[in-house]
């Protein structure tokens, strides 16, 4: 997993931009307006998202529309999937342990 993805998403306004773009492409002006940012601030955040590969820009007439790129989010999901199995196993083991404790409250170890 590329650290630039986490770095880009760690800033709250950039994460909010990603959330907005889930619904489809937006211009910098639309993003700034919806988030209550000044346009230069929104542009700065979009530059970081663009440089990290999370968004792409498409020119349409005199406007630039920003949209999410699918690939980085697929890689992030694949990376997280490797941890899901581990956590599922741990939660299952914890649930089993708690059920045993409910049946026998004096039991503290397996």
Secondary structure, 3 states (H helix, E strand, C coil): CCHHHHHHHCCHHHHHHHHHHCCCCEEHHHHHHHHCCCHHHHHHHHHHHHHCCCEEEEEECCEEEEEECHHHHHHHHHHHHHHHHHHHHHHHHHHHHHHHHHHCCCCCCC
